[in-house]
Amino acid sequence: MDRLQLVTRNVEEVVTMEELRALLESKEKPKAYWGFELSGLMHIGMGLVCGRKIKDMVEAGFRFTVLLADWHSWINEKLGGDMERIRLAGEYFRECFDALGVRGVEYVWASELASRGEYWELVIKVAKKATLERVRRSLPIMGRSMEAKGIPTAWLYYPCMQG
C-alpha cells in the first residue's frame, strides 16, 4: 500500500488532497500529532480507530507525536481536576497504545511543552491573532456552551494552547 493510501485509509475527509499529495512527495518524514485529553478509561473506538490511524501514519513515514494533554485535561476538570490521576491516565493511554502495537511514536506531555518558553510565545501569538469572539466560538468543541456565564478564564486559554 502506498503512503497516500495509508494516510487516507478509513478517513472520512481530507481537507485538501492536493496539499496532502504535495506533502508526501516533498517530505520523507512529515510531522503529525494527535492530542488526547486524559479522562479515564480508553474506549474501544479510541483504541482501535485512533490506534490504527496512528499506525498507518507511522507506516507512511510520519514522525508521529502523541500529546498526552494533561494541562488540557486539568483545565476541563477531567478526573476531578486531580493532576495525579490525570497523569496516571496518561501512562495508561501509553500502555494501551503499546498493547495495540503502536510503535515508533513520541509521547509528549502538555506540561513538558508548557515548561518551554517558546511554547508560551506560540500561545501568545495565537491569542494575539484570535478575537475573543472566535475563542468563545470554540467552547462547544470543548463541550461547553457559548452562552455560559462566569466561565473560568482557563477555558479561554485552551483554544490558544492548541497552536
N, C-alpha and C positions, 0 to 999 in steps of 0.2 A: 504494500500500500504506500502511495507517495505521501509526502509531507502535507500537501493541501487536503488530501482525503482524510488523513489522521486528524488534522485540526478541525475539519468541518464535520466529521462523523458524529451523528446523533445530536447535532446542534439545530436549534430552531431558527436562528437568524445569524447572519454575518452582516455587520454594518456596511462595509464595502468590500466586496470580493476582490476588486482591483487592488486596493491597499493591502489586503492580506497576501495576494499573489506577489506583489512587489516586495513586501517584507520578506517572504520566504525565499524569493530569488536573490535579494540583496544581502541577507544576513544568514550566516550559517547557524548562529546561536542567538536568536532573538530572545528578549526577556518576556516573561509572563508571570503574573501572580494571581493568587486568589486569596482573599481575606475571609477569615471565619470569626464571627463572634462566638465566644465560648460560653455556651448557655446550658450545658448539661450533656446528656447522652446524645451520641451521634445517631441519627435515624438512618434507616436503610437507603432512603433516597440520597441523602448527603453522602453516605459512604460509597454507594455503588455508582451513582451518577457523577458526583464530583471526583471521586477517586478514579473512575475510568477516564474521565476527560483529562485529568492531570497526567495520567499515564500516557494518553495519546499525545499530549503536548510534549512531554519529555521524549517520547519515541520520535517525534517530529523534529527533535533537536533544540527545543526551547530550554533556556536556563530558567527553571521554574522556582518561584518562591511561594511558600505557603505562609501567609501572615496570620499569626496567632494574635488576634486583635484583643488583647487583654484590656487595654485602656478603653477601647470602644465598648467592650462588654461592661466595663465598670461604669462608663457614662450611662449606659442603658439599664443599669441596675440588674444585670444578669446575675443569677445565683445570689440574689440579695445584695449585690454590690460588694461582696466579700472577695477581695483580690486573691486571697489564698485559695479559695475554692475555684475561682476563675483560672488561676494558673494550673491547678490540678486538672481542670477540664481541658486545658491546652495540651498538657502532657498526654492525657487520654486521647485527644484527637490525633496527636502524632503517632501514638501506638496503634490506633485504629487504621490510619492510612498505611502504616508499616505492615500491619496484618493483611491489608488488601493488596499488598505488593507494590505500593507506591514507593519508588526508589529514585535516587538522583535528584531530589529536591532539597532546597534550603528552607529551613524553618526559621522564621524571624518573629520575635515578639514585638508588638507595637511599642511596648515600654522600652525596648532596646533602641528602636528608632527615635523615640521621644527623648532619649538621653543625648542625642546628637544635635548640635546647633543648626546644622543645615536642614534638618527636618523641620524645626520651628520656623526657619526662614521660608521654607516652601509653604508651610501652613499660612504664614502671614501674607505671602504673595497671593495665594489662592483667596484668602479673605479680602485682600485689597481689591481684587478683581470682581468679587461677588457682591451683589447687593443683599441687604438684609431680607428683602422680599424673596429673592432667589433662594437664599439659605433656608428660609422658613418653608418654601415650597418643597424642600427635600424632607421635611418632617414625616410625611406619610410613608416614605420609603423605610424610615426607621420605626414604623408602626405607631406614629404619633399623629395627633390631629393638628392641622394647620391653625385651627381656631383656638387651640389650647391657650389658656391664660396662665400667667405665673409660671411659665416654663423655666426649668433650670438653664442658665446660660451655657452650661456644658453641652446641651443639646444642639446649640448653635455652633459650637466648635467642631462637632462631629463631622459635618459635611466637608469642612475645610481640611480636616485631618485625612481625608480620602485622597488628596492630591498626590 
